[in-house]
Amino acid sequence: PDAMTKWDAYFQALKASTESALPDNEKKDSILGAYWVAQMGSLQASASCNAKQSHYSSEEVLFANSWMNSAEYVSAAHFHSSLEKSVKFLTPLPSRVLREGDVAPNIADLTPEENHSLSIFSWMRSINTFLGGTLVNMWKGAMCSVTTREQGRQMLEQLLLNPSFATTSFLSLITGMTTSC
Protein backbone atom coordinates (compact mmCIF):
# COMPACT_ATOMS: atom_id res chain seq x y z
CA PRO A 1 0.00 0.00 0.00
CA ASP A 2 2.77 2.49 0.89
CA ALA A 3 4.56 1.90 -2.42
CA MET A 4 1.32 2.41 -4.35
CA THR A 5 0.66 5.66 -2.48
CA LYS A 6 4.13 6.89 -3.45
CA TRP A 7 3.59 5.96 -7.09
CA ASP A 8 0.25 7.76 -7.05
CA ALA A 9 2.01 10.85 -5.64
CA TYR A 10 4.61 10.58 -8.42
CA PHE A 11 1.95 10.53 -11.15
CA GLN A 12 0.15 13.45 -9.51
CA ALA A 13 3.44 15.39 -9.44
CA LEU A 14 4.04 14.51 -13.09
CA LYS A 15 0.57 15.77 -14.00
CA ALA A 16 1.03 18.96 -11.94
CA SER A 17 4.41 19.66 -13.56
CA THR A 18 2.71 20.54 -16.84
CA GLU A 19 1.24 23.62 -15.15
CA SER A 20 4.33 24.53 -13.13
CA ALA A 21 6.10 27.85 -13.72
CA LEU A 22 9.46 26.42 -12.61
CA PRO A 23 12.36 26.45 -15.08
CA ASP A 24 12.61 23.18 -17.01
CA ASN A 25 15.72 21.94 -15.16
CA GLU A 26 14.02 22.45 -11.78
CA LYS A 27 10.82 20.88 -13.06
CA LYS A 28 12.75 17.83 -14.27
CA ASP A 29 14.59 17.60 -10.95
CA SER A 30 11.31 17.79 -9.04
CA ILE A 31 9.74 15.05 -11.16
CA LEU A 32 12.81 12.86 -10.71
CA GLY A 33 12.68 13.45 -6.96
CA ALA A 34 9.08 12.21 -6.84
CA TYR A 35 10.02 9.28 -9.11
CA TRP A 36 12.84 8.19 -6.81
CA VAL A 37 10.64 8.44 -3.70
CA ALA A 38 8.24 6.03 -5.40
CA GLN A 39 11.05 3.80 -6.64
CA MET A 40 12.53 3.55 -3.14
CA GLY A 41 9.07 2.67 -1.82
CA SER A 42 9.00 -0.23 -4.28
CA LEU A 43 12.49 -1.34 -3.26
CA GLN A 44 11.53 -1.26 0.41
CA ALA A 45 8.46 -3.36 -0.40
CA SER A 46 10.81 -6.00 -1.83
CA ALA A 47 11.74 -6.86 1.77
CA SER A 48 8.78 -9.24 1.63
CA CYS A 49 11.05 -11.46 -0.53
CA ASN A 50 13.79 -11.75 2.12
CA ALA A 51 12.83 -15.34 2.94
CA LYS A 52 13.88 -16.35 -0.58
CA GLN A 53 17.45 -15.18 0.10
CA SER A 54 18.24 -18.56 1.63
CA HIS A 55 18.19 -19.96 -1.92
CA TYR A 56 21.28 -17.88 -2.82
CA SER A 57 24.91 -17.88 -1.74
CA SER A 58 25.94 -15.49 1.02
CA GLU A 59 27.99 -13.59 -1.59
CA GLU A 60 24.94 -13.08 -3.81
CA VAL A 61 22.87 -11.94 -0.82
CA LEU A 62 25.61 -9.46 0.17
CA PHE A 63 25.67 -8.15 -3.39
CA ALA A 64 21.88 -7.75 -3.37
CA ASN A 65 22.10 -5.83 -0.10
CA SER A 66 24.93 -3.70 -1.50
CA TRP A 67 22.83 -3.00 -4.59
CA MET A 68 19.91 -1.93 -2.40
CA ASN A 69 22.25 0.30 -0.39
CA SER A 70 23.51 1.94 -3.59
CA ALA A 71 19.93 2.83 -4.51
CA GLU A 72 19.95 5.28 -1.59
CA TYR A 73 22.76 7.24 -3.28
CA VAL A 74 21.21 7.06 -6.75
CA SER A 75 17.84 8.13 -5.40
CA ALA A 76 19.21 11.13 -3.49
CA ALA A 77 21.06 12.29 -6.62
CA HIS A 78 17.82 12.06 -8.66
CA PHE A 79 19.52 9.85 -11.24
CA HIS A 80 18.25 10.51 -14.76
CA SER A 81 17.40 7.12 -16.20
CA SER A 82 17.53 6.38 -19.91
CA LEU A 83 18.20 3.29 -21.98
CA GLU A 84 21.72 4.51 -22.78
CA LYS A 85 22.55 5.22 -19.13
CA SER A 86 20.97 1.99 -17.95
CA VAL A 87 23.14 -0.02 -20.33
CA LYS A 88 26.22 1.87 -19.15
CA PHE A 89 25.50 1.04 -15.50
CA LEU A 90 24.17 -2.49 -15.99
CA THR A 91 27.06 -3.70 -18.17
CA PRO A 92 29.61 -3.85 -15.31
CA LEU A 93 27.27 -5.87 -13.08
CA PRO A 94 28.13 -9.55 -12.58
CA SER A 95 27.26 -11.71 -15.57
CA ARG A 96 26.35 -14.63 -13.31
CA VAL A 97 24.96 -15.36 -9.86
CA LEU A 98 27.72 -15.11 -7.28
CA ARG A 99 28.84 -18.33 -5.58
CA GLU A 100 30.36 -19.20 -2.21
CA GLY A 101 34.03 -18.21 -2.28
CA ASP A 102 33.62 -15.36 -4.81
CA VAL A 103 35.63 -12.42 -3.48
CA ALA A 104 35.91 -9.29 -5.62
CA PRO A 105 38.10 -7.94 -7.07
CA ASN A 106 39.61 -11.41 -7.61
CA ILE A 107 36.83 -13.43 -9.23
CA ALA A 108 38.65 -15.14 -12.10
CA ASP A 109 35.72 -15.67 -14.48
CA LEU A 110 34.38 -12.10 -14.15
CA THR A 111 35.71 -9.16 -16.12
CA PRO A 112 37.80 -6.44 -14.47
CA GLU A 113 34.77 -4.13 -14.80
CA GLU A 114 32.50 -6.63 -13.05
CA ASN A 115 35.06 -7.14 -10.28
CA HIS A 116 35.43 -3.36 -9.90
CA SER A 117 31.68 -2.75 -9.63
CA LEU A 118 31.32 -5.54 -7.05
CA SER A 119 34.18 -4.02 -5.03
CA ILE A 120 32.65 -0.54 -5.14
CA PHE A 121 29.16 -1.71 -4.12
CA SER A 122 30.69 -3.73 -1.29
CA TRP A 123 32.88 -0.80 -0.19
CA MET A 124 29.93 1.61 -0.12
CA ARG A 125 27.81 -0.81 1.94
CA SER A 126 30.68 -1.66 4.30
CA ILE A 127 31.65 1.96 4.96
CA ASN A 128 28.04 2.96 5.49
CA THR A 129 27.51 0.03 7.89
CA PHE A 130 30.76 0.79 9.74
CA LEU A 131 29.70 4.44 10.11
CA GLY A 132 26.24 3.49 11.36
CA GLY A 133 24.48 4.80 8.26
CA THR A 134 26.12 8.22 8.33
CA LEU A 135 27.65 7.92 4.85
CA VAL A 136 24.20 7.63 3.25
CA ASN A 137 22.89 10.40 5.50
CA MET A 138 25.84 12.64 4.65
CA TRP A 139 25.29 11.93 0.95
CA LYS A 140 21.57 12.74 1.23
CA GLY A 141 22.45 15.99 3.01
CA ALA A 142 24.90 16.90 0.26
CA MET A 143 22.22 16.38 -2.41
CA CYS A 144 20.49 19.61 -1.36
CA SER A 145 20.23 21.40 -4.71
CA VAL A 146 19.90 20.82 -8.43
CA THR A 147 23.62 21.64 -8.77
CA THR A 148 24.89 19.27 -6.08
CA ARG A 149 22.64 16.48 -7.37
CA GLU A 150 24.23 16.91 -10.82
CA GLN A 151 27.68 16.74 -9.22
CA GLY A 152 26.55 13.70 -7.25
CA ARG A 153 25.42 11.88 -10.40
CA GLN A 154 28.80 12.59 -12.00
CA MET A 155 30.63 11.35 -8.89
CA LEU A 156 28.64 8.11 -8.80
CA GLU A 157 29.40 7.54 -12.46
CA GLN A 158 33.12 8.09 -11.86
CA LEU A 159 33.13 5.86 -8.79
CA LEU A 160 31.42 2.97 -10.54
CA LEU A 161 32.85 3.21 -14.05
CA ASN A 162 36.33 4.67 -13.55
CA PRO A 163 38.67 2.36 -11.59
CA SER A 164 41.21 5.18 -11.19
CA PHE A 165 38.66 7.32 -9.29
CA ALA A 166 39.70 6.63 -5.72
CA THR A 167 37.18 5.95 -2.99
CA THR A 168 39.03 8.53 -0.88
CA SER A 169 38.18 11.13 -3.54
CA PHE A 170 34.53 10.18 -3.13
CA LEU A 171 34.64 10.69 0.65
CA SER A 172 36.43 14.04 0.46
CA LEU A 173 34.07 15.32 -2.25
CA ILE A 174 31.00 14.36 -0.20
CA THR A 175 32.40 16.21 2.80
CA GLY A 176 33.02 19.30 0.67
CA MET A 177 29.56 19.15 -0.91
CA THR A 178 27.87 18.79 2.47
CA THR A 179 29.43 22.00 3.73
CA SER A 180 28.21 23.90 0.65
CA CYS A 181 24.51 23.28 1.42
Backbone bond lengths (Angstrom), bond angles and torsions (degrees), N, CA, C in turn:
res aa  C-N    CA-C-N  psi(-1)  N-CA   C-N-CA  omega(-1)  CA-C   N-CA-C  phi
1 P - - - 1.457 - - 1.535 112.32 -
2 D 1.346 117.21 -42.77 1.463 120.14 -178.66 1.522 110.97 -63.73
3 A 1.323 116.79 -41.57 1.466 120.39 179.18 1.525 109.97 -63.24
4 M 1.315 117.32 -42.20 1.467 120.36 179.93 1.526 111.18 -64.47
5 T 1.330 116.97 -38.09 1.463 120.85 177.45 1.523 110.24 -62.25
6 K 1.326 116.06 -40.51 1.471 120.10 179.72 1.524 111.47 -68.53
7 W 1.331 117.53 -37.13 1.459 119.64 176.78 1.526 110.52 -68.64
8 D 1.319 117.02 -37.40 1.461 119.87 176.05 1.528 110.01 -61.57
9 A 1.330 116.90 -43.35 1.471 120.81 178.29 1.529 110.73 -62.34
10 Y 1.331 116.81 -37.90 1.466 120.09 177.72 1.530 110.27 -61.42
11 F 1.337 117.31 -48.58 1.461 119.61 -177.87 1.530 111.42 -66.56
12 Q 1.328 117.11 -32.58 1.466 119.75 174.64 1.532 110.35 -66.02
13 A 1.332 116.80 -41.16 1.471 120.92 178.21 1.524 110.45 -65.29
14 L 1.309 116.60 -38.98 1.464 121.21 178.28 1.528 110.00 -62.67
15 K 1.317 115.93 -44.77 1.465 121.25 178.52 1.531 110.67 -63.48
16 A 1.330 116.94 -43.97 1.469 121.33 -178.96 1.526 112.11 -67.46
17 S 1.319 117.09 -26.25 1.471 119.86 -177.13 1.520 112.25 -64.86
18 T 1.320 117.53 -23.88 1.464 119.57 179.88 1.524 111.56 -66.80
19 E 1.325 116.87 -22.91 1.463 121.45 -179.60 1.522 112.60 -103.83
20 S 1.315 117.08 1.19 1.462 121.39 -176.61 1.525 111.40 -74.55
21 A 1.330 115.44 143.88 1.469 121.26 177.83 1.529 111.91 -92.25
22 L 1.322 117.32 2.12 1.467 120.82 -179.89 1.525 110.69 -63.43
23 P 1.340 117.20 151.61 1.468 119.42 172.16 1.533 109.38 -59.99
24 D 1.323 116.45 153.54 1.466 121.07 -174.78 1.524 113.59 -55.61
25 N 1.352 117.78 -40.51 1.468 119.00 -178.30 1.527 111.00 -65.82
26 E 1.335 117.46 -37.09 1.465 120.63 178.06 1.529 110.94 -72.27
27 K 1.323 115.58 -36.40 1.465 120.31 177.73 1.536 109.73 -62.91
28 K 1.330 115.60 -46.54 1.468 120.81 178.89 1.526 110.39 -61.05
29 D 1.323 116.84 -43.49 1.457 121.22 179.65 1.529 110.69 -62.59
30 S 1.311 117.02 -40.75 1.462 121.58 179.41 1.534 110.94 -64.89
31 I 1.321 116.22 -43.49 1.464 120.48 178.29 1.525 110.20 -63.12
32 L 1.332 116.32 -43.80 1.467 119.80 178.95 1.526 111.50 -64.28
33 G 1.334 116.90 -35.88 1.461 119.83 176.43 1.522 111.23 -60.66
34 A 1.335 116.38 -46.12 1.465 120.65 178.39 1.533 110.97 -65.19
35 Y 1.331 116.20 -38.22 1.469 120.69 177.47 1.526 110.58 -59.89
36 W 1.336 116.57 -47.07 1.461 119.64 -176.17 1.527 112.29 -71.25
37 V 1.321 118.43 -28.87 1.473 120.07 173.13 1.532 108.76 -62.37
38 A 1.330 116.31 -44.55 1.465 120.39 179.04 1.527 111.07 -66.57
39 Q 1.315 116.08 -43.04 1.468 120.28 -179.87 1.532 110.87 -60.71
40 M 1.332 116.53 -43.29 1.466 119.95 179.23 1.527 110.47 -65.99
41 G 1.322 117.41 -33.99 1.462 120.42 174.70 1.519 111.30 -60.89
42 S 1.326 116.22 -40.35 1.469 120.51 177.05 1.521 111.15 -66.74
43 L 1.326 117.06 -41.40 1.465 120.06 178.76 1.526 111.16 -63.96
44 Q 1.326 116.62 -39.80 1.462 119.80 178.87 1.531 110.71 -66.59
45 A 1.319 116.48 -32.76 1.466 120.13 177.79 1.524 111.20 -67.78
46 S 1.325 116.84 -22.18 1.468 119.91 179.81 1.527 112.09 -67.80
47 A 1.319 117.54 -9.64 1.468 120.88 177.14 1.528 110.83 -59.14
48 S 1.321 116.87 -21.78 1.468 119.63 178.15 1.530 111.66 -65.46
49 C 1.331 117.08 -12.40 1.476 121.76 178.57 1.524 112.52 -95.61
50 N 1.322 118.36 4.01 1.468 121.14 -175.75 1.526 113.46 -56.99
51 A 1.313 117.86 -31.60 1.468 120.22 -179.60 1.527 111.52 -62.27
52 K 1.309 117.40 -27.68 1.472 121.83 -179.81 1.526 112.18 -74.28
53 Q 1.332 117.81 -12.42 1.462 120.21 -178.71 1.523 112.23 -62.27
54 S 1.304 117.70 -23.84 1.468 120.03 -179.89 1.527 112.08 -64.91
55 H 1.322 117.39 -14.15 1.462 121.64 178.45 1.529 112.17 -81.63
56 Y 1.328 117.15 -6.34 1.463 121.81 -175.83 1.526 110.79 -116.42
57 S 1.324 115.21 160.51 1.466 120.37 176.88 1.525 109.52 -66.23
58 S 1.322 116.05 158.19 1.467 119.63 178.06 1.523 110.38 -62.02
59 E 1.341 117.77 -32.20 1.466 120.80 178.51 1.525 111.13 -66.50
60 E 1.323 117.19 -40.29 1.468 120.69 179.03 1.526 110.10 -67.50
61 V 1.323 117.16 -39.97 1.466 121.07 178.55 1.528 110.04 -64.46
62 L 1.340 117.36 -42.63 1.471 120.21 176.68 1.519 111.23 -61.51
63 F 1.332 116.77 -40.75 1.462 119.74 177.26 1.526 110.42 -62.94
64 A 1.325 117.40 -44.20 1.471 120.57 178.76 1.527 110.51 -59.44
65 N 1.326 116.80 -43.00 1.467 120.39 178.05 1.524 111.32 -65.96
66 S 1.329 116.75 -37.97 1.466 120.67 177.37 1.524 110.36 -65.36
67 W 1.322 116.18 -39.96 1.465 121.64 178.33 1.531 109.50 -62.48
68 M 1.327 116.45 -44.26 1.465 120.27 178.37 1.524 110.51 -63.07
69 N 1.326 117.23 -40.31 1.459 121.35 177.74 1.527 110.39 -62.13
70 S 1.330 117.19 -40.25 1.468 120.02 -178.87 1.523 111.59 -65.58
71 A 1.321 117.12 -26.61 1.463 120.28 178.32 1.524 111.36 -61.59
72 E 1.325 117.50 -29.28 1.467 120.84 177.17 1.533 110.71 -61.30
73 Y 1.328 116.70 -40.47 1.467 121.59 -179.84 1.526 110.64 -70.99
74 V 1.327 115.61 -45.52 1.462 121.68 -178.98 1.525 110.00 -62.34
75 S 1.317 115.83 -43.52 1.457 121.55 179.70 1.524 111.78 -61.79
76 A 1.317 116.83 -47.78 1.470 120.80 -178.20 1.524 111.81 -63.76
77 A 1.339 116.92 -29.08 1.466 121.04 179.53 1.530 111.80 -85.81
78 H 1.331 117.44 0.58 1.465 122.50 -178.52 1.529 110.51 51.91
79 F 1.323 115.43 53.65 1.462 121.83 -178.75 1.522 110.70 -51.14
80 H 1.321 115.90 132.86 1.464 122.13 177.71 1.523 107.95 -89.42
81 S 1.292 116.95 109.84 1.458 121.28 -176.72 1.524 110.59 -88.75
82 S 1.309 115.28 138.37 1.463 122.74 172.72 1.520 106.36 -151.52
83 L 1.308 116.58 167.29 1.456 119.76 179.34 1.526 110.33 -61.14
84 E 1.325 116.46 -44.23 1.467 120.80 -179.90 1.529 111.56 -60.55
85 K 1.333 116.73 -46.61 1.468 119.89 -179.95 1.522 111.47 -68.41
86 S 1.316 116.44 -37.71 1.464 119.27 179.27 1.520 110.74 -61.45
87 V 1.323 116.76 -43.84 1.467 120.38 178.58 1.520 109.79 -61.16
88 K 1.325 116.29 -43.42 1.469 121.01 -178.83 1.528 111.41 -59.24
89 F 1.337 116.92 -39.50 1.461 120.60 -176.80 1.528 113.60 -89.87
90 L 1.320 117.84 -20.75 1.463 120.03 178.33 1.527 112.34 -85.86
91 T 1.324 117.04 -28.46 1.463 121.05 -178.07 1.528 113.08 -56.27
92 P 1.345 119.98 -42.79 1.470 117.90 -178.89 1.533 114.99 -81.64
93 L 1.318 117.79 8.19 1.464 119.48 176.15 1.526 109.29 -78.23
94 P 1.316 117.86 156.12 1.468 120.66 -176.93 1.529 111.80 -55.74
95 S 1.310 115.28 137.86 1.466 121.45 -178.15 1.528 112.00 -85.75
96 R 1.312 116.42 1.38 1.467 121.05 178.11 1.524 108.96 -149.57
97 V 1.324 115.35 166.55 1.463 121.09 175.18 1.527 107.53 -69.86
98 L 1.312 116.25 135.40 1.466 120.34 -179.72 1.528 110.27 -71.62
99 R 1.335 114.75 147.19 1.465 121.69 -177.77 1.525 110.02 -116.12
100 E 1.332 115.13 164.08 1.465 120.57 173.97 1.523 108.23 -55.06
101 G 1.321 116.66 134.66 1.456 121.69 179.39 1.518 114.37 93.49
102 D 1.339 118.83 -11.59 1.465 121.12 176.39 1.522 108.73 -70.98
103 V 1.326 116.62 121.72 1.463 121.28 179.04 1.527 108.24 -133.15
104 A 1.328 116.02 107.02 1.471 120.23 177.00 1.523 108.29 -72.57
105 P 1.281 118.58 145.79 1.468 129.29 12.04 1.523 113.46 -96.40
106 N 1.322 118.19 29.37 1.469 121.21 -174.20 1.523 113.10 -119.68
107 I 1.320 117.10 41.14 1.460 120.25 177.48 1.531 106.70 -94.04
108 A 1.326 115.27 109.19 1.472 121.97 -168.55 1.526 114.17 -57.83
109 D 1.331 118.20 -39.68 1.467 118.59 -175.16 1.529 113.47 -92.03
110 L 1.332 117.76 10.95 1.462 121.42 172.52 1.522 108.97 -106.37
111 T 1.320 115.50 153.63 1.464 120.41 -179.54 1.524 110.01 -71.83
112 P 1.326 117.52 162.77 1.470 119.81 174.74 1.532 111.98 -57.03
113 E 1.338 117.00 -36.32 1.467 120.61 179.20 1.530 111.10 -66.53
114 E 1.321 116.59 -41.50 1.466 120.26 178.17 1.526 110.50 -65.28
115 N 1.319 116.80 -43.89 1.462 120.89 177.27 1.526 110.75 -61.07
116 H 1.337 116.92 -41.63 1.468 120.85 179.91 1.530 110.55 -63.08
117 S 1.335 117.10 -47.85 1.465 118.87 -178.08 1.530 111.00 -63.14
118 L 1.329 117.51 -39.85 1.468 119.91 176.76 1.524 111.01 -61.55
119 S 1.323 116.60 -41.40 1.475 120.91 179.00 1.518 111.14 -63.35
120 I 1.329 116.79 -43.31 1.468 120.64 -178.59 1.525 110.75 -66.06
121 F 1.339 117.37 -47.28 1.467 119.35 178.66 1.527 110.64 -59.23
122 S 1.308 116.96 -42.82 1.462 121.53 179.12 1.527 110.98 -64.30
123 W 1.329 116.77 -43.28 1.468 121.50 179.33 1.525 110.48 -60.68
124 M 1.338 116.77 -46.96 1.468 120.23 -178.48 1.528 111.02 -61.38
125 R 1.340 116.72 -43.97 1.465 120.05 179.25 1.522 110.80 -65.91
126 S 1.333 116.88 -44.39 1.470 120.99 -178.03 1.518 111.92 -63.02
127 I 1.328 116.85 -46.39 1.470 120.41 -179.84 1.522 110.00 -63.87
128 N 1.324 116.67 -43.47 1.458 119.28 179.62 1.526 111.00 -63.20
129 T 1.322 117.31 -41.67 1.467 121.35 177.90 1.521 110.47 -63.99
130 F 1.332 116.30 -46.69 1.468 121.60 179.64 1.529 111.16 -58.52
131 L 1.332 116.21 -38.09 1.467 120.88 -178.55 1.530 112.67 -88.72
132 G 1.314 117.31 10.90 1.459 120.70 177.11 1.519 113.84 66.57
133 G 1.324 116.97 30.39 1.462 121.15 178.86 1.514 114.53 88.54
134 T 1.335 117.28 1.25 1.469 118.27 -175.66 1.521 113.42 -72.90
135 L 1.336 119.13 -24.16 1.465 119.14 178.47 1.528 110.12 -65.11
136 V 1.323 117.35 -46.88 1.469 120.46 177.17 1.524 109.77 -62.13
137 N 1.323 117.19 -43.58 1.467 119.64 -179.80 1.524 111.80 -64.24
138 M 1.330 116.82 -39.79 1.463 120.34 177.65 1.531 109.50 -64.39
139 W 1.322 116.60 -42.54 1.463 121.45 178.34 1.532 110.33 -60.50
140 K 1.332 116.18 -47.75 1.469 119.67 179.55 1.524 110.86 -60.10
141 G 1.337 116.72 -39.68 1.461 120.27 177.34 1.514 112.59 -64.82
142 A 1.325 116.46 -34.49 1.466 120.77 179.92 1.526 111.76 -73.20
143 M 1.322 117.79 -21.87 1.466 121.45 -178.40 1.530 110.05 -88.44
144 C 1.335 115.96 55.05 1.461 122.63 -170.58 1.524 114.28 -95.54
145 S 1.322 118.06 -3.37 1.466 119.65 -178.47 1.520 109.66 -149.92
146 V 1.318 115.35 166.50 1.462 120.53 177.13 1.530 109.50 -56.88
147 T 1.327 116.97 -41.45 1.469 121.97 -177.91 1.522 111.88 -65.90
148 T 1.327 117.85 -47.80 1.470 118.87 -178.16 1.527 111.23 -70.05
149 R 1.331 117.50 -29.96 1.468 119.00 176.08 1.531 110.27 -66.82
150 E 1.334 117.43 -37.85 1.470 120.62 175.79 1.526 109.89 -62.79
151 Q 1.323 116.64 -44.96 1.467 120.60 177.58 1.530 110.31 -62.49
152 G 1.310 116.24 -38.97 1.461 120.87 178.91 1.518 112.02 -63.10
153 R 1.328 116.83 -42.71 1.470 119.98 177.85 1.524 110.41 -61.58
154 Q 1.327 116.57 -42.02 1.470 120.39 178.71 1.529 110.85 -64.28
155 M 1.337 116.55 -41.16 1.472 119.81 178.78 1.523 111.64 -63.71
156 L 1.322 117.48 -43.35 1.464 120.18 178.94 1.527 110.80 -61.81
157 E 1.326 115.84 -40.47 1.462 119.49 178.08 1.524 110.54 -62.08
158 Q 1.327 116.76 -45.64 1.468 120.29 178.72 1.529 111.05 -62.22
159 L 1.308 116.38 -44.33 1.462 120.82 -177.72 1.528 111.38 -61.21
160 L 1.319 116.30 -43.38 1.457 119.97 -176.18 1.525 113.14 -80.97
161 L 1.324 116.99 -38.50 1.465 119.52 -170.62 1.521 114.95 -102.69
162 N 1.319 118.03 -12.25 1.460 120.94 -176.83 1.528 109.40 -117.67
163 P 1.331 117.80 99.78 1.472 120.57 -177.74 1.528 114.00 -59.38
164 S 1.333 118.10 -21.56 1.468 119.23 -179.75 1.529 112.09 -83.66
165 F 1.334 117.88 -7.25 1.464 121.34 177.09 1.522 107.31 -80.50
166 A 1.295 115.67 108.12 1.471 120.88 -173.01 1.522 111.93 -71.74
167 T 1.321 115.21 146.30 1.460 120.44 176.28 1.524 110.78 -63.83
168 T 1.330 117.60 -28.02 1.470 119.64 176.94 1.519 110.48 -67.22
169 S 1.338 117.56 -33.07 1.466 120.82 175.59 1.520 109.62 -62.29
170 F 1.319 116.19 -41.35 1.452 122.05 179.85 1.526 110.49 -59.12
171 L 1.334 116.27 -48.51 1.468 120.41 -178.81 1.519 111.90 -63.92
172 S 1.326 117.92 -43.50 1.467 119.57 -178.62 1.523 110.96 -68.70
173 L 1.332 117.97 -35.74 1.462 120.37 177.98 1.525 111.57 -67.26
174 I 1.330 117.36 -39.85 1.474 119.82 177.41 1.522 109.80 -60.72
175 T 1.317 116.26 -45.52 1.464 120.42 -179.65 1.523 110.38 -58.57
176 G 1.325 116.65 -44.98 1.461 120.83 179.00 1.515 112.57 -64.52
177 M 1.332 116.95 -40.24 1.461 120.81 -179.83 1.524 110.88 -67.68
178 T 1.314 117.01 -37.22 1.463 120.86 -179.36 1.522 110.97 -61.80
179 T 1.316 116.46 -39.55 1.465 119.28 -178.41 1.517 112.24 -73.79
180 S 1.347 118.25 -15.21 1.462 120.07 -179.66 1.524 112.58 -85.94
181 C 1.322 118.65 -6.97 1.468 121.38 -177.27 1.518 112.07 -85.75
